[in-house]
């Protein structure tokens, strides 16, 4: 083994953590009232993470030894950091979403139907040539924490940011192989406009 073999084994020179975009779909209960946020989310989400998963072990003692069995799968909450523009578009969108789930003043939910207050969120990884190479979709997603925005008279040369933590039921992946023209062999369409440009692609996954 040598450095040349390692270089050949590292497909595409390695995936880069700064080549991604996030898409968050409007929950049905907001009736399309997203304040224009969903179209700018790919530009405003500054940091995020490809989701993980946990499989809990089951310990079964037997005569001084412990047998390890696989338990249930759980998913940690999903974190995003969002840039705030002067229209507060994404902030207002997320605050309205939280109000839909539980009103601040009346402590009432606008709907008890989970389908009305959850949406799907997607994070798309791009190659260095700008082609989508993998997509993760968080199913039944909704905000659980909207962080405050810190202000200060001495806070110069900065743009406001805030963190949002999301809960979701599980995640799915959309795997595909793109040819040189950017067309995928498996054709279920998606479209997202990102800071890298409008990269429409073809993914195969269980929902639109």
C-alpha positions as a Markdown table, in Angstrom:
| # | Residue | x | y | z |
|---|---|---|---|---|
| 1 | Unk | 0.0 | 0.0 | 0.0 |
| 2 | Unk | 1.2 | 3.5 | -0.9 |
| 3 | Unk | 0.0 | 7.0 | -1.4 |
| 4 | Unk | -0.8 | 6.4 | -5.1 |
| 5 | Unk | -3.1 | 3.5 | -4.2 |
| 6 | Unk | -4.8 | 5.5 | -1.6 |
| 7 | Unk | -5.4 | 8.4 | -4.1 |
| 8 | Unk | -7.0 | 5.9 | -6.5 |
| 9 | Unk | -9.2 | 4.5 | -3.8 |
| 10 | Unk | -10.5 | 8.0 | -2.7 |
| 11 | Unk | -13.4 | 8.4 | -5.2 |
| 12 | Unk | -13.6 | 11.9 | -6.6 |
| 13 | Unk | -10.9 | 13.1 | -4.2 |
| 14 | Unk | -13.3 | 12.8 | -1.2 |
| 15 | Unk | -16.7 | 14.3 | -0.5 |
| 16 | Unk | -16.5 | 17.9 | 0.7 |
| 17 | Unk | -18.6 | 19.1 | 3.7 |
| 18 | Unk | -19.2 | 22.6 | 2.3 |
| 19 | Unk | -21.0 | 21.3 | -0.9 |
| 20 | Unk | -24.5 | 20.7 | 0.3 |
| 21 | Unk | -28.0 | 22.3 | 0.2 |
| 22 | Unk | -31.0 | 21.8 | 2.4 |
| 23 | Unk | -34.7 | 21.8 | 1.4 |
| 24 | Unk | -37.5 | 22.0 | 3.9 |
| 25 | Unk | -41.1 | 21.4 | 2.7 |
| 26 | Unk | -44.0 | 23.4 | 3.9 |
| 27 | Unk | -46.3 | 21.4 | 6.3 |
| 28 | Unk | -49.9 | 21.1 | 5.0 |
| 29 | Unk | -51.3 | 22.8 | 8.1 |
| 30 | Unk | -49.8 | 26.2 | 7.1 |
| 31 | Unk | -51.8 | 26.2 | 3.9 |
| 32 | Unk | -48.9 | 27.4 | 1.8 |
| 33 | Unk | -48.1 | 30.4 | 4.2 |
| 34 | Unk | -44.3 | 30.0 | 4.1 |
| 35 | Unk | -43.5 | 33.8 | 3.7 |
| 36 | Unk | -41.4 | 32.8 | 0.7 |
| 37 | Unk | -39.1 | 30.8 | 3.0 |
| 38 | Unk | -39.0 | 27.5 | 1.2 |
| 39 | Unk | -37.5 | 29.0 | -1.9 |
| 40 | Unk | -34.6 | 30.6 | 0.1 |
| 41 | Unk | -33.9 | 27.8 | 2.6 |
| 42 | Unk | -31.2 | 26.3 | 0.3 |
| 43 | Unk | -29.4 | 29.7 | 0.5 |
| 44 | Unk | -30.0 | 30.4 | 4.2 |
| 45 | Unk | -29.1 | 27.1 | 5.9 |
| 46 | Unk | -25.5 | 27.6 | 6.7 |
| 47 | Unk | -24.7 | 24.5 | 8.6 |
| 48 | Unk | -26.4 | 21.1 | 8.9 |
| 49 | Unk | -25.5 | 17.4 | 9.2 |
| 50 | Unk | -26.1 | 14.2 | 7.4 |
| 51 | Unk | -28.3 | 12.3 | 9.9 |
| 52 | Unk | -27.1 | 9.3 | 11.8 |
| 53 | Unk | -28.8 | 6.4 | 13.6 |
| 54 | Unk | -28.4 | 4.4 | 16.8 |
| 55 | Unk | -29.1 | 0.7 | 17.3 |
| 56 | Unk | -29.6 | 0.0 | 21.0 |
| 57 | Unk | -28.1 | -3.2 | 22.3 |
| 58 | Unk | -30.0 | -5.7 | 24.4 |
| 59 | Unk | -27.8 | -7.3 | 27.1 |
| 60 | Unk | -28.9 | -10.9 | 28.0 |
| 61 | Unk | -26.8 | -12.3 | 30.9 |
| 62 | Unk | -26.0 | -16.0 | 30.8 |
| 63 | Unk | -23.8 | -17.8 | 33.4 |
| 64 | Unk | -21.4 | -15.0 | 33.9 |
| 65 | Unk | -21.3 | -13.8 | 30.3 |
| 66 | Unk | -23.4 | -11.2 | 28.4 |
| 67 | Unk | -25.0 | -12.0 | 25.1 |
| 68 | Unk | -25.4 | -8.9 | 22.9 |
| 69 | Unk | -28.5 | -8.7 | 20.8 |
| 70 | Unk | -29.7 | -5.9 | 18.5 |
| 71 | Unk | -32.5 | -3.7 | 19.8 |
| 72 | Unk | -34.5 | -0.8 | 18.3 |
| 73 | Unk | -33.2 | 1.9 | 16.0 |
| 74 | Unk | -33.5 | 5.5 | 17.1 |
| 75 | Unk | -32.6 | 8.8 | 15.4 |
| 76 | Unk | -31.1 | 11.8 | 17.0 |
| 77 | Unk | -32.6 | 15.2 | 16.4 |
| 78 | Unk | -31.4 | 17.1 | 13.3 |
| 79 | Unk | -29.6 | 20.5 | 13.8 |
| 80 | Unk | -29.5 | 23.4 | 11.4 |
| 81 | Unk | -28.0 | 26.9 | 11.6 |
| 82 | Unk | -29.8 | 29.5 | 9.5 |
| 83 | Unk | -28.8 | 32.9 | 8.3 |
| 84 | Unk | -31.4 | 35.6 | 9.0 |
| 85 | Unk | -32.3 | 38.1 | 6.3 |
| 86 | Unk | -34.1 | 41.4 | 7.0 |
| 87 | Unk | -37.4 | 40.0 | 5.9 |
| 88 | Unk | -37.1 | 37.3 | 8.6 |
| 89 | Unk | -38.5 | 34.9 | 6.0 |
| 90 | Unk | -37.2 | 31.6 | 7.4 |
| 91 | Unk | -37.5 | 32.7 | 11.0 |
| 92 | Unk | -41.2 | 33.7 | 10.5 |
| 93 | Unk | -41.8 | 30.4 | 8.7 |
| 94 | Unk | -40.4 | 28.3 | 11.5 |
| 95 | Unk | -42.1 | 30.4 | 14.2 |
| 96 | Unk | -45.5 | 29.9 | 12.4 |
| 97 | Unk | -44.8 | 26.2 | 12.1 |
| 98 | Unk | -44.2 | 26.1 | 15.9 |
| 99 | Unk | -47.4 | 28.1 | 16.5 |
| 100 | Unk | -49.3 | 25.5 | 14.3 |
| 101 | Unk | -48.1 | 22.8 | 16.6 |
| 102 | Unk | -48.8 | 24.6 | 19.9 |
| 103 | Unk | -50.1 | 28.1 | 20.3 |
| 104 | Unk | -48.1 | 30.3 | 22.6 |
| 105 | Unk | -51.1 | 32.2 | 24.1 |
| 106 | Unk | -53.9 | 29.6 | 24.1 |
| 107 | Unk | -51.8 | 26.4 | 24.5 |
| 108 | Unk | -53.9 | 24.8 | 21.7 |
| 109 | Unk | -52.8 | 22.9 | 18.6 |
| 110 | Unk | -54.2 | 24.0 | 15.2 |
| 111 | Unk | -54.5 | 20.3 | 14.3 |
| 112 | Unk | -54.1 | 17.1 | 16.2 |
| 113 | Unk | -53.4 | 15.3 | 12.9 |
| 114 | Unk | -49.7 | 14.6 | 12.5 |
| 115 | Unk | -49.8 | 14.9 | 8.8 |
| 116 | Unk | -50.8 | 18.6 | 9.1 |
| 117 | Unk | -47.9 | 19.7 | 11.2 |
| 118 | Unk | -45.0 | 17.6 | 9.8 |
| 119 | Unk | -43.1 | 18.0 | 6.5 |
| 120 | Unk | -40.2 | 16.3 | 4.9 |
| 121 | Unk | -36.7 | 17.9 | 4.9 |
| 122 | Unk | -33.9 | 17.0 | 2.6 |
| 123 | Unk | -30.1 | 17.5 | 2.6 |
| 124 | Unk | -28.4 | 17.0 | -0.7 |
| 125 | Unk | -24.6 | 16.4 | -1.1 |
| 126 | Unk | -22.9 | 17.7 | -4.2 |
| 127 | Unk | -19.8 | 16.6 | -6.0 |
| 128 | Unk | -17.0 | 19.2 | -6.8 |
| 129 | Unk | -18.5 | 19.4 | -10.3 |
| 130 | Unk | -21.9 | 20.5 | -8.9 |
| 131 | Unk | -23.8 | 17.2 | -9.5 |
| 132 | Unk | -26.0 | 15.8 | -6.7 |
| 133 | Unk | -24.4 | 12.5 | -5.5 |
| 134 | Unk | -26.5 | 11.6 | -2.4 |
| 135 | Unk | -29.7 | 12.8 | -0.8 |
| 136 | Unk | -31.1 | 12.2 | 2.7 |
| 137 | Unk | -34.8 | 12.8 | 3.4 |
| 138 | Unk | -36.0 | 13.3 | 7.0 |
| 139 | Unk | -39.6 | 12.0 | 7.2 |
| 140 | Unk | -42.3 | 13.6 | 9.4 |
| 141 | Unk | -40.0 | 16.5 | 10.4 |
| 142 | Unk | -41.0 | 19.4 | 12.6 |
| 143 | Unk | -39.2 | 22.1 | 14.7 |
| 144 | Unk | -38.7 | 21.4 | 18.4 |
| 145 | Unk | -36.3 | 24.2 | 19.3 |
| 146 | Unk | -35.9 | 27.7 | 17.8 |
| 147 | Unk | -32.9 | 29.3 | 19.3 |
| 148 | Unk | -32.8 | 33.0 | 20.3 |
| 149 | Unk | -30.8 | 35.5 | 18.1 |
| 150 | Unk | -28.2 | 37.3 | 20.2 |
| 151 | Unk | -28.0 | 41.1 | 19.7 |
| 152 | Unk | -25.4 | 43.6 | 20.9 |
| 153 | Unk | -24.3 | 47.2 | 20.1 |
| 154 | Unk | -20.8 | 46.0 | 19.8 |
| 155 | Unk | -21.6 | 43.2 | 17.4 |
| 156 | Unk | -20.2 | 44.7 | 14.2 |
| 157 | Unk | -19.5 | 43.2 | 10.8 |
| 158 | Unk | -21.8 | 40.2 | 11.4 |
| 159 | Unk | -25.0 | 38.8 | 10.0 |
| 160 | Unk | -27.6 | 37.4 | 12.4 |
| 161 | Unk | -27.9 | 33.6 | 12.6 |
| 162 | Unk | -30.1 | 31.2 | 14.6 |
| 163 | Unk | -30.2 | 27.5 | 15.2 |
| 164 | Unk | -33.3 | 25.3 | 14.7 |
| 165 | Unk | -33.5 | 21.7 | 16.1 |
| 166 | Unk | -35.8 | 19.3 | 14.2 |
| 167 | Unk | -37.4 | 16.0 | 15.3 |
| 168 | Unk | -38.2 | 13.4 | 12.7 |
| 169 | Unk | -39.4 | 9.8 | 12.5 |
| 170 | Unk | -36.7 | 8.3 | 10.3 |
| 171 | Unk | -34.6 | 9.1 | 7.3 |
| 172 | Unk | -34.4 | 7.7 | 3.8 |
| 173 | Unk | -31.7 | 7.9 | 1.2 |
| 174 | Unk | -31.9 | 8.4 | -2.5 |
| 175 | Unk | -29.0 | 6.7 | -4.2 |
| 176 | Unk | -28.2 | 7.0 | -7.8 |
| 177 | Unk | -25.3 | 7.1 | -10.3 |
| 178 | Unk | -25.0 | 10.0 | -12.6 |
| 179 | Unk | -23.4 | 9.9 | -16.1 |
| 180 | Unk | -21.4 | 12.7 | -17.6 |
| 181 | Unk | -24.5 | 14.5 | -18.7 |
| 182 | Unk | -25.9 | 14.6 | -15.2 |
| 183 | Unk | -28.8 | 12.2 | -16.0 |
| 184 | Unk | -29.5 | 9.4 | -13.5 |
| 185 | Unk | -30.3 | 5.9 | -14.4 |
| 186 | Unk | -33.3 | 5.8 | -11.9 |
| 187 | Unk | -35.7 | 8.6 | -12.7 |
| 188 | Unk | -37.9 | 10.1 | -10.0 |
| 189 | Unk | -37.5 | 13.8 | -10.3 |
| 190 | Unk | -36.7 | 16.5 | -7.8 |
| 191 | Unk | -35.6 | 20.1 | -8.2 |
| 192 | Unk | -33.8 | 22.5 | -5.9 |
| 193 | Unk | -32.2 | 25.8 | -6.5 |
| 194 | Unk | -29.0 | 26.2 | -4.5 |
| 195 | Unk | -26.2 | 28.7 | -4.0 |
| 196 | Unk | -24.3 | 26.6 | -6.6 |
| 197 | Unk | -27.1 | 27.0 | -9.1 |
| 198 | Unk | -30.2 | 25.2 | -10.1 |
| 199 | Unk | -29.2 | 21.6 | -9.9 |
| 200 | Unk | -32.2 | 19.5 | -10.9 |
| 201 | Unk | -31.6 | 15.8 | -10.6 |
| 202 | Unk | -33.2 | 12.4 | -10.6 |
| 203 | Unk | -33.5 | 10.4 | -7.4 |
| 204 | Unk | -35.5 | 7.3 | -6.4 |
| 205 | Unk | -37.1 | 7.6 | -3.0 |
| 206 | Unk | -40.4 | 6.9 | -1.3 |
| 207 | Unk | -42.1 | 10.3 | -1.5 |
| 208 | Unk | -42.2 | 13.4 | -3.6 |
